[in-house]
Amino acid sequence: MDVSKALVGKIDLPMGVVCFQTTKERNDTLNSWATDLEKLLDLIEESCHQIHKQTM
C-alpha cells in the first residue's frame, strides 16, 4: 500500500457511486485546464470564422 499520496473520494448520492482517486499535482491540474482552455478557444475561433464566412 502506498501511503505517500493523498486519496480523494467523491460521493454521488443519487447514483449511489463513490469514486476514489489519488490527488494530482497542482502543475498537472493547471496544464490540463490550460489544454482544455486552448481547445475551447480554438473551437470558438473556428466557429467565428465559419460565421463570418457565411455572412459574406
Secondary structure, DSSP 8 states (H G I E B T S, - for coil): ---SS-EEEEEETTTTEEEEEE---HHHHHHHHHHHHHHHHHHHHHHHHHHHHHH-
